[in-house]
């Protein structure tokens, strides 16, 4: 499960039910580590689809960085 509300989902209680709880940053970092090019493509596609307002990839990353700063940094550093 991905949530910003980690305090209400203690790992010990969730793991006993077979549920892994991650914050948005950890989840996105995991996705990036699995396939950096696919992650970059998905973000680029998302940026290209935005028209109101039109945003660049790096402007999308500025928004993402509010909840996932490590992930945004990884994508910025990737080729």
N, C-alpha and C positions, 0 to 999 in steps of 0.2 A: 504494500500500500504506500502511496506517495502522499504526504501531507506536510503542511507547514506546522500543524498542530501536534508536534511530537510529545508534548507534555501529557496529553490525554490518551496517549497510546504507548505505554511503557513497553520497552523491548521484551522484558522478561514475560509479561503477560501475553503479548502478541505471539512471541516465538512458541510458547506452549500450545498455541492454537495453529501453529504452522504458518503464521503470517509474519512476513518481514516488513518492517516499517522504515521508510527512508524519507528524508527531507528532499525537497526538489533539487538542491545542489548535488547531493550524493547520487541521486537517481540519474541526473543528467551527466555527471562525471562518469558514472558506470557505463552509460550508453556511449559516451565519447571514447572511452577506453576500448570498448568492444569493436567499434568501427568508426574511427575519426572521419574518413572521407564521406561516409554515409550521413553522419551527423552534420557535417559542414554543408552537404548538398541539401539536406532537409531544411536547415536554417536559411540557406540561400533561396530555396524555393519559397519558403514562407515569406521572406522579405520581398521577393519579386511579386508575390500575389497581393501584397498590400498596396492599396491604391488611395485610401483615404485615412490618413495621409500616406503617401508613398514613403517607404523607408529603405535605407540601405541595410545590408547585413550588419554593419557595425552599429547602426542605430537600433536595430532589433536587439543586438547584444547589450546595448545600454539598458534596455528595459529588462532583459533577462537577468542582468547582473544584480538587479535589486533583490532577487530571491535566490540566485544561483551564481554568486561571484566567482567561485573557482571554475565552474563550467565556462562562463563567459571568457575568463582568462585563458583557459585551455584552447578554446576555439580561436581566439585572437592570435594565439601563438602558433597555431597549426597552419601549414601551407595551404 
